[in-house]
Amino acid sequence: MSHLRIVGGARLVGRVRVTGAKNSVLKLMAAALLVEGTTTLTEVPDILDVEIMAELLRRMGCDVVHDSEAGSVAVTVPAQLNHRADYDLVRRMRASICVLGPLLARCGEADVAMPGGDNIGSRGLDMHVDGLERLGAEVVSEHGYLIAKRNGPLRGTHIPLEFPSVGATETILMAAITAAGTTVIDNAAREPEIVDICTMLLAMGADIEGVGTSTLTITGVDSLRPVSHRTVSDRIVAGTWAVAAAVTQGDILIENTRAEHLEIALDKLVSAGATVLTGPDSIRVTMDRRPKSVDVVTLPYPGFPTDLQPQFITLNAIADGAAMVTENLFEARFRFVNELARLGADVRTDGHHALVRGKPMLSGAPVEATDIRAGASLVIAGLVAEGVTMVHEVHHIDRGYAGFVGQLQSLGADIQRLSL
């Protein structure tokens, strides 16, 4: 157990390098289950969730080597897999549900505990279950586990999603890769992380059309092969650094990132008064004045990402003016504003709307991270709060940000990690 001690007043200046996306690498590790042999991933972030996923795969019989210094993970999958994902690991990370599709395709059955992870709202598994049942699987819920079975091969079909769910798209996609016939997923998620998974599956020998669009057409194949794959860079981490530069009136060069994955968020920063310069694999954000308030409405990609909503509430909390932030994806994402209010922020919530009135200065106080992005946002708020801010429950931050404290220190922040 530890907490972060932050002394406010720092202007962040310098450069940071973003590694692979948390929201992609965990699913890529699960996709390795589809084929016997060793699949190697590079640009893997050194975060807690990667360790949890590695342990989950080990319990299924895989040999997993995570080289944190090299930023790689090698997953060696045996001929025979244990098809059970136990509660003690799954409860710690919602992304564990992504093993459901690969296990069903490979083993013919899967027992996966109901997932846990961030407490940001109800994220039902109905679309996962409906998609697998349309492919011919039998899925039941017993004693806290989802139990999926197939008699013979899964069979391709048309699967319309009522919402472009990233998780449901991933589950159905990986289950359909070796199904008989053709599967069409309509209203599929389009996130860069979905494209990244499709790119690796194509290299493994999958037949997928429509990558990057809302309609994925998957023709089942008889066999796959293990591959080496470079993980797409983490757009949410890059966006967090971009907001941190704007909030602290700093100047940060963000390397190994793609501006096209953050187009709307970067446009919002420009509206707030920042100067944003983009290169082929970099973004530089500079701010020389107090930000102006900006309205935000979260939507599925390519809309404004919900994972950057807390960061922009923090920006608005110290901005000039008032702004409305509307959350359309996770109803409990505003839980963290109670902690932000402890720092003096003026945020009023009503349903899925939050009205934020900016203040010139926040005030340091003890606060508690409620999820990954909330934790990072509270740290950013602490950087511009008068006095000392203590951020507790920092294990949430460790789940999504590699070397966060060290990078902040290199940019000039007065921050320390202290053991309780």
RODO-2510 file (C-alpha; in nm, 4 decimals, decimal comma):
residues 420
     n   res          X          Y          Z
     1     m     0,0000     0,0000     0,0000
     2     s     0,1298     0,3456    -0,0877
     3     h     0,0175     0,6962    -0,1683
     4     l     0,1414     0,9896    -0,3733
     5     r     0,2491     1,3169    -0,2135
     6     i     0,2262     1,6101    -0,4535
     7     v     0,3360     1,9670    -0,3913
     8     g     0,1445     2,2008    -0,6195
     9     g     0,2873     2,4739    -0,8364
    10     a     0,4928     2,2835    -1,0938
    11     r     0,4900     2,3679    -1,4643
    12     l     0,5463     2,0457    -1,6568
    13     v     0,8143     2,0835    -1,9232
    14     g     0,9989     1,8160    -2,1201
    15     r     0,9259     1,5005    -2,3142
    16     v     0,7607     1,1667    -2,2410
    17     r     0,7336     0,8472    -2,4422
    18     v     0,4082     0,6541    -2,4581
    19     t     0,4191     0,2731    -2,4705
    20     g     0,1583     0,0291    -2,6011
    21     a    -0,2093     0,0628    -2,5151
    22     k    -0,3396    -0,1072    -2,2021
    23     n    -0,6767    -0,1466    -2,3732
    24     s    -0,5121    -0,3363    -2,6565
    25     v    -0,2290    -0,5435    -2,5086
    26     l    -0,4548    -0,7300    -2,2646
    27     k    -0,6791    -0,8398    -2,5523
    28     l    -0,3777    -0,9320    -2,7664
    29     m    -0,2541    -1,1558    -2,4846
    30     a    -0,5961    -1,3237    -2,4785
    31     a    -0,5941    -1,3639    -2,8578
    32     a    -0,2721    -1,5652    -2,8254
    33     l    -0,4892    -1,8442    -2,6781
    34     l    -0,6294    -1,9090    -3,0252
    35     v    -0,3185    -2,0897    -3,1458
    36     e    -0,0607    -2,3318    -3,0078
    37     g     0,2932    -2,1936    -2,9948
    38     t     0,4613    -1,8693    -2,8909
    39     t     0,3131    -1,5287    -2,9691
    40     t     0,5358    -1,2312    -2,8850
    41     l     0,4085    -0,8789    -2,8187
    42     t     0,6273    -0,5675    -2,8093
    43     e     0,5661    -0,2144    -2,6786
    44     v     0,4007    -0,3729    -2,3755
    45     p     0,3462    -0,1275    -2,0875
    46     d     0,4876    -0,2207    -1,7474
    47     i     0,1561    -0,1982    -1,5641
    48     l    -0,0244    -0,4062    -1,3060
    49     d    -0,2975    -0,5257    -1,5437
    50     v    -0,0386    -0,6945    -1,7672
    51     e     0,0854    -0,8924    -1,4661
    52     i    -0,2709    -0,9923    -1,3759
    53     m    -0,3411    -1,1098    -1,7316
    54     a    -0,0092    -1,2965    -1,7409
    55     e    -0,0997    -1,4841    -1,4222
    56     l    -0,4462    -1,5620    -1,5607
    57     l    -0,2896    -1,7169    -1,8732
    58     r    -0,0387    -1,9129    -1,6635
    59     r    -0,3237    -2,0730    -1,4720
    60     m    -0,4648    -2,1859    -1,8052
    61     g    -0,1402    -2,3688    -1,8739
    62     c     0,0482    -2,1052    -2,0722
    63     d     0,4095    -2,0072    -2,0181
    64     v     0,4236    -1,6270    -2,0028
    65     v     0,7500    -1,4309    -1,9967
    66     h     0,7106    -1,0587    -1,9294
    67     d     1,0309    -0,8630    -1,9846
    68     s     0,9430    -0,5231    -1,8382
    69     e     1,2747    -0,3655    -1,9377
    70     a     1,2420    -0,4703    -2,3013
    71     g     0,8676    -0,4000    -2,3003
    72     s     0,7748    -0,7437    -2,4333
    73     v     0,5549    -1,0396    -2,3450
    74     a     0,5961    -1,3882    -2,4890
    75     v     0,2940    -1,6186    -2,4477
    76     t     0,3582    -1,9862    -2,5166
    77     v     0,0284    -2,1704    -2,5512
    78     p     0,0156    -2,5510    -2,5032
    79     a    -0,1872    -2,7993    -2,7041
    80     q    -0,4249    -2,8511    -2,4111
    81     l    -0,5586    -2,5539    -2,2155
    82     n    -0,7369    -2,5194    -1,8843
    83     h    -1,0566    -2,3379    -1,9831
    84     r    -1,1373    -2,1835    -1,6437
    85     a    -1,0676    -1,8198    -1,5489
    86     d    -1,0826    -1,7960    -1,1705
    87     y    -1,2598    -1,5267    -0,9718
    88     d    -0,9630    -1,4127    -0,7635
    89     l    -0,7924    -1,2740    -1,0765
    90     v    -1,0921    -1,1848    -1,2919
    91     r    -1,2429    -0,9709    -1,0156
    92     r    -0,9350    -0,7456    -1,0267
    93     m    -0,9602    -0,6612    -1,3961
    94     r    -1,2637    -0,6401    -1,6198
    95     a    -1,0560    -0,7061    -1,9321
    96     s    -1,0314    -1,0689    -1,8160
    97     i    -1,3648    -1,1321    -1,9886
    98     c    -1,1774    -1,1138    -2,3205
    99     v    -1,0560    -1,4738    -2,2720
   100     l    -1,4160    -1,5946    -2,3159
   101     g    -1,4180    -1,5876    -2,6982
   102     p    -1,0741    -1,7425    -2,7548
   103     l    -1,1313    -2,0203    -2,4993
   104     l    -1,4678    -2,1106    -2,6523
   105     a    -1,3183    -2,1198    -3,0026
   106     r    -1,0099    -2,3182    -2,8987
   107     c    -1,1372    -2,5513    -2,6245
   108     g    -1,5048    -2,5803    -2,7027
   109     e    -1,5946    -2,4468    -2,3592
   110     a    -1,5044    -2,1642    -2,1219
   111     d    -1,5759    -2,0970    -1,7555
   112     v    -1,5060    -1,7306    -1,6826
   113     a    -1,5856    -1,5569    -1,3556
   114     m    -1,7934    -1,2415    -1,3741
   115     p    -1,5403    -0,9600    -1,4123
   116     g    -1,4506    -0,6788    -1,1761
   117     g    -1,2191    -0,3825    -1,2406
   118     d    -1,2987    -0,0126    -1,2307
   119     n    -1,6150     0,0916    -1,0524
   120     i    -1,7391     0,3347    -1,3160
   121     g    -2,0846     0,1924    -1,3811
   122     s    -2,2737    -0,1131    -1,4946
   123     r    -2,1220    -0,2758    -1,8004
   124     g    -2,3416    -0,5732    -1,8740
   125     l    -2,2363    -0,8794    -2,0677
   126     d    -2,5657    -0,9234    -2,2507
   127     m    -2,4190    -0,8430    -2,5935
   128     h    -2,1282    -1,0827    -2,5350
   129     v    -2,3726    -1,3613    -2,4498
   130     d    -2,6143    -1,2820    -2,7323
   131     g    -2,3331    -1,2810    -2,9879
   132     l    -2,1957    -1,6166    -2,8745
   133     e    -2,5431    -1,7713    -2,8716
   134     r    -2,6028    -1,6484    -3,2260
   135     l    -2,2820    -1,8302    -3,3227
   136     g    -2,4314    -2,1493    -3,1782
   137     a    -2,2871    -2,1581    -2,8259
   138     e    -2,4814    -2,2372    -2,5115
   139     v    -2,4155    -1,9792    -2,2403
   140     v    -2,5396    -1,9907    -1,8821
   141     s    -2,4564    -1,8049    -1,5625
   142     e    -2,3941    -2,0233    -1,2576
   143     h    -2,2390    -1,9453    -0,9196
   144     g    -2,0760    -1,6219    -1,0404
   145     y    -1,9353    -1,7736    -1,3604
   146     l    -2,0286    -1,7421    -1,7261
   147     i    -2,0159    -2,0946    -1,8696
   148     a    -2,0077    -2,1179    -2,2490
   149     k    -2,0042    -2,4427    -2,4492
   150     r    -2,0279    -2,5432    -2,8106
   151     n    -2,1251    -2,8746    -2,9641
   152     g    -1,9167    -2,8928    -3,2774
   153     p    -1,7866    -2,5831    -3,4527
   154     l    -1,9413    -2,2415    -3,4072
   155     r    -2,1288    -2,1261    -3,7176
   156     g    -2,1030    -1,7859    -3,8785
   157     t    -2,4084    -1,5628    -3,8768
   158     h    -2,5230    -1,2020    -3,8814
   159     i    -2,4802    -1,0276    -3,5449
   160     p    -2,6147    -0,6727    -3,5053
   161     l    -2,4932    -0,4927    -3,1915
   162     e    -2,7388    -0,2510    -3,0293
   163     f    -2,4389    -0,0424    -2,9182
   164     p    -2,0811    -0,0395    -3,0547
   165     s    -1,9427    -0,2166    -2,7486
   166     v    -1,5660    -0,2664    -2,7557
   167     g    -1,5805    -0,5738    -2,5315
   168     a    -1,8640    -0,7437    -2,7191
   169     t    -1,6955    -0,6738    -3,0540
   170     e    -1,3743    -0,8337    -2,9267
   171     t    -1,5478    -1,1403    -2,7818
   172     i    -1,7504    -1,2114    -3,0953
   173     l    -1,4573    -1,1365    -3,3278
   174     m    -1,2222    -1,3809    -3,1558
   175     a    -1,4878    -1,6506    -3,1276
   176     a    -1,5750    -1,6186    -3,4976
   177     i    -1,2186    -1,6418    -3,6319
   178     t    -1,2356    -2,0216    -3,6634
   179     a    -1,6148    -2,0576    -3,6930
   180     a    -1,7627    -2,2328    -3,9948
   181     g    -1,8815    -1,9891    -4,2600
   182     t    -1,9027    -1,6117    -4,2456
   183     t    -1,9878    -1,3863    -3,9533
   184     v    -2,0942    -1,0251    -4,0005
   185     i    -2,0816    -0,7907    -3,7006
   186     d    -2,2895    -0,4797    -3,7625
   187     n    -2,2402    -0,1662    -3,5508
   188     a    -1,9002    -0,2986    -3,4433
   189     a    -1,6690    -0,0823    -3,2318
   190     r    -1,4110     0,1114    -3,4360
   191     e    -1,1523     0,2019    -3,1730
   192     p    -0,7825     0,1906    -3,2696
   193     e    -0,7468    -0,0958    -3,0223
   194     i    -1,0013    -0,2993    -3,2231
   195     v    -0,8013    -0,2271    -3,5381
   196     d    -0,4875    -0,3406    -3,3543
   197     i    -0,6437    -0,6752    -3,2594
   198     c    -0,7665    -0,7255    -3,6163
   199     t    -0,4169    -0,6478    -3,7472
   200     m    -0,2648    -0,9185    -3,5286
   201     l    -0,5379    -1,1691    -3,6139
   202     l    -0,4831    -1,1051    -3,9856
   203     a    -0,1123    -1,1759    -3,9394
   204     m    -0,2092    -1,4997    -3,7624
   205     g    -0,4015    -1,6053    -4,0736
   206     a    -0,7531    -1,4769    -4,0017
   207     d    -0,9846    -1,3569    -4,2797
   208     i    -1,1362    -1,0213    -4,1743
   209     e    -1,2808    -0,7484    -4,3940
   210     g    -1,3956    -0,4012    -4,2977
   211     v    -1,1255    -0,3360    -4,0389
   212     g    -1,1705     0,0139    -3,8981
   213     t    -1,5363     0,0352    -4,0084
   214     s    -1,8598    -0,0385    -3,8277
   215     t    -1,9116    -0,3621    -4,0236
   216     l    -1,6692    -0,6502    -3,9718
   217     t    -1,6954    -0,9543    -4,1970
   218     i    -1,5117    -1,2599    -4,0641
   219     t    -1,4756    -1,5745    -4,2720
   220     g    -1,3720    -1,8674    -4,0543
   221     v    -1,0347    -2,0319    -4,1157
   222     d    -0,9163    -2,3824    -4,0295
   223     s    -0,5860    -2,2896    -3,8691
   224     l    -0,3846    -1,9990    -3,7296
   225     r    -0,0173    -1,9404    -3,6586
   226     p     0,1637    -1,7601    -3,3764
   227     v     0,3140    -1,4214    -3,4608
   228     s     0,5143    -1,1284    -3,3299
   229     h     0,3172    -0,8052    -3,3029
   230     r     0,3869    -0,4441    -3,2019
   231     t     0,1112    -0,3032    -2,9788
   232     v    -0,0545     0,0206    -3,0893
   233     s     0,0422     0,3202    -2,8745
   234     d    -0,1813     0,4225    -2,5851
   235     r    -0,3941     0,7170    -2,6964
   236     i    -0,5444     0,7622    -2,3479
   237     v    -0,2039     0,7939    -2,1811
   238     a    -0,0998     1,0368    -2,4556
   239     g    -0,4197     1,2342    -2,4005
   240     t    -0,3534     1,2433    -2,0257
   241     w    -0,0104     1,3997    -2,0827
   242     a    -0,1630     1,6473    -2,3286
   243     v    -0,4165     1,7617    -2,0679
   244     a    -0,1446     1,7765    -1,8008
   245     a     0,0516     2,0177    -2,0198
   246     a    -0,2539     2,2402    -2,0628
   247     v    -0,3557     2,2349    -1,6956
   248     t    -0,0064     2,3195    -1,5647
   249     q     0,0557     2,5785    -1,8393
   250     g     0,3442     2,3593    -1,9479
   251     d     0,5174     2,2361    -2,2608
   252     i     0,5294     1,8589    -2,3209
   253     l     0,6466     1,6659    -2,6260
   254     i     0,4634     1,3304    -2,6332
   255     e     0,6495     1,0700    -2,8373
   256     n     0,5377     0,7394    -2,9929
   257     t     0,1761     0,8447    -3,0361
   258     r    -0,0626     0,9127    -3,3228
   259     a    -0,2481     1,2427    -3,3320
   260     e    -0,5257     1,1019    -3,5532
   261     h    -0,6350     0,8794    -3,2629
   262     l    -0,6957     1,1914    -3,0481
   263     e    -0,8364     1,4339    -3,3025
   264     i    -1,1386     1,5574    -3,1052
   265     a    -0,9554     1,5765    -2,7726
   266     l    -0,6731     1,7778    -2,9287
   267     d    -0,9251     2,0114    -3,0925
   268     k    -1,0730     2,0699    -2,7456
   269     l    -0,7296     2,1610    -2,6109
   270     v    -0,6847     2,4112    -2,8933
   271     s    -1,0241     2,5607    -2,8004
   272     a    -0,8994     2,5829    -2,4424
   273     g    -0,6078     2,7970    -2,5626
   274     a    -0,3288     2,5423    -2,6060
   275     t    -0,0891     2,5271    -2,8982
   276     v    -0,0862     2,1743    -3,0419
   277     l     0,1797     2,0673    -3,2931
   278     t     0,1621     1,7169    -3,4408
   279     g     0,4234     1,5042    -3,6156
   280     p     0,4148     1,1558    -3,7690
   281     d     0,4506     0,9937    -3,4261
   282     s     0,4459     1,2818    -3,1786
   283     i     0,2319     1,5559    -3,0259
   284     r     0,3589     1,8727    -2,8609
   285     v     0,1204     2,0625    -2,6340
   286     t     0,2105     2,4085    -2,5026
   287     m    -0,0001     2,6388    -2,2859
   288     d     0,1095     2,9851    -2,1722
   289     r    -0,2075     3,1062    -2,0013
   290     r    -0,4972     2,9865    -1,7897
   291     p    -0,7125     2,7486    -1,9979
   292     k    -1,0589     2,8441    -2,1193
   293     s    -1,3497     2,6140    -2,0328
   294     v    -1,4578     2,3629    -2,2977
   295     d    -1,7769     2,1567    -2,3243
   296     v    -1,7310     1,7814    -2,3640
   297     v    -1,9699     1,5044    -2,4741
   298     t    -1,8395     1,1473    -2,4597
   299     l    -1,9295     0,9093    -2,7425
   300     p    -1,7950     0,5843    -2,8908
   301     y    -1,4915     0,6243    -3,1187
   302     p    -1,4353     0,8373    -3,3202
   303     g    -1,6205     1,0547    -3,0678
   304     f    -1,4676     1,2020    -2,7529
   305     p    -1,3287     0,9145    -2,5386
   306     t    -1,4886     0,8497    -2,2010
   307     d    -1,1433     0,7622    -2,0657
   308     l    -1,0389     1,1276    -2,1076
   309     q    -1,3513     1,2721    -1,9483
   310     p    -1,2094     1,2944    -1,5910
   311     q    -0,8976     1,4702    -1,7192
   312     f    -1,1081     1,7341    -1,8941
   313     i    -1,3224     1,7858    -1,5841
   314     t    -0,9957     1,8625    -1,4045
   315     l    -0,8978     2,1060    -1,6802
   316     n    -1,2362     2,2784    -1,6546
   317     a    -1,2043     2,2942    -1,2759
   318     i    -0,9167     2,5448    -1,3076
   319     a    -1,0257     2,7041    -1,6373
   320     d    -1,1678     3,0476    -1,7051
   321     g    -1,5442     3,0114    -1,7345
   322     a    -1,7980     2,7319    -1,6955
   323     a    -1,8494     2,4196    -1,9056
   324     m    -2,0851     2,1247    -1,9338
   325     v    -1,9448     1,7721    -1,9446
   326     t    -2,1859     1,5019    -2,0624
   327     e    -2,1077     1,1339    -2,0017
   328     n    -2,2967     0,8991    -2,2352
   329     l    -2,1158     0,5712    -2,1699
   330     f    -2,0630     0,5021    -1,7980
   331     e    -2,3134     0,6364    -1,5493
   332     a    -2,0837     0,6163    -1,2461
   333     r    -1,7876     0,7929    -1,4028
   334     f    -1,8705     1,1094    -1,2083
   335     r    -1,7933     0,9406    -0,8758
   336     f    -1,4513     1,1002    -0,8711
   337     v    -1,5871     1,4578    -0,8687
   338     n    -1,6538     1,4171    -0,4958
   339     e    -1,2782     1,3762    -0,4517
   340     l    -1,2047     1,6659    -0,6865
   341     a    -1,4400     1,8784    -0,4761
   342     r    -1,2156     1,8109    -0,1757
   343     l    -0,9515     2,0080    -0,3636
   344     g    -1,1940     2,2963    -0,3988
   345     a    -1,3366     2,2260    -0,7449
   346     d    -1,6887     2,3512    -0,8186
   347     v    -1,8611     2,0614    -0,9968
   348     r    -2,2372     2,0009    -0,9883
   349     t    -2,3728     1,6776    -1,1345
   350     d    -2,7227     1,5965    -1,2565
   351     g    -2,7658     1,2534    -1,4099
   352     h    -2,5126     1,2208    -1,6891
   353     h    -2,4294     1,5910    -1,6938
   354     a    -2,1677     1,7780    -1,4890
   355     l    -2,1509     2,1564    -1,4728
   356     v    -1,7963     2,2695    -1,3943
   357     r    -1,7244     2,6273    -1,2890
   358     g    -1,3546     2,7023    -1,3083
   359     k    -1,1512     2,8485    -1,0238
   360     p    -0,8112     3,0171    -1,0469
   361     m    -0,6646     2,7906    -0,7789
   362     l    -0,7372     2,4565    -0,6110
   363     s    -0,6324     2,3663    -0,2572
   364     g    -0,4287     2,0598    -0,1606
   365     a    -0,6051     1,7891     0,0407
   366     p    -0,6089     1,4092     0,0871
   367     v    -0,8069     1,2385    -0,1908
   368     e    -0,8736     0,8835    -0,3074
   369     a    -0,8436     0,7451    -0,6601
   370     t    -1,1658     0,5666    -0,7576
   371     d    -1,0476     0,4270    -1,0911
   372     i    -0,7516     0,4449    -1,3293
   373     r    -0,8377     0,7692    -1,5091
   374     a    -0,9783     0,9376    -1,1981
   375     g    -0,6505     0,8662    -1,0204
   376     a    -0,4421     1,0267    -1,2946
   377     s    -0,6786     1,3247    -1,3029
   378     l    -0,6483     1,3801    -0,9278
   379     v    -0,2696     1,3799    -0,9629
   380     i    -0,2957     1,6468    -1,2341
   381     a    -0,5266     1,8484    -1,0088
   382     g    -0,2739     1,8168    -0,7258
   383     l    -0,0063     1,9672    -0,9496
   384     v    -0,2016     2,2955    -0,9647
   385     a    -0,3377     2,2912    -0,6082
   386     e    -0,1924     2,5177    -0,3416
   387     g    -0,0015     2,3177    -0,0809
   388     v     0,0212     1,9396    -0,0521
   389     t    -0,2146     1,6818    -0,2041
   390     m    -0,2106     1,3169    -0,0968
   391     v    -0,3570     1,0683    -0,3471
   392     h    -0,4503     0,7321    -0,1944
   393     e    -0,5512     0,4006    -0,3593
   394     v    -0,2809     0,4535    -0,6208
   395     h    -0,2958     0,0881    -0,7273
   396     h    -0,5652     0,2097    -0,9675
   397     i    -0,3115     0,4365    -1,1376
   398     d    -0,0595     0,1502    -1,1510
   399     r    -0,3111    -0,0492    -1,3557
   400     g    -0,2960     0,1950    -1,6453
   401     y     0,0121     0,4197    -1,6302
   402     a     0,3658     0,2816    -1,6544
   403     g     0,6339     0,4751    -1,4657
   404     f     0,3887     0,7575    -1,3969
   405     v     0,5701     0,9081    -1,0975
   406     g     0,9131     0,8923    -1,2627
   407     q     0,7850     1,0602    -1,5781
   408     l     0,6199     1,3365    -1,3757
   409     q     0,9436     1,3941    -1,1850
   410     s     1,1361     1,4177    -1,5127
   411     l     0,8930     1,6906    -1,6225
   412     g     0,9542     1,8922    -1,3066
   413     a     0,6728     1,7793    -1,0771
   414     d     0,7310     1,7683    -0,7015
   415     i     0,5839     1,4226    -0,6414
   416     q     0,6857     1,1264    -0,4291
   417     r     0,5550     0,7774    -0,3796
   418     l     0,5409     0,6977    -0,0081
   419     s     0,4685     0,3699     0,1654
   420     l     0,1896     0,3633     0,4192
***
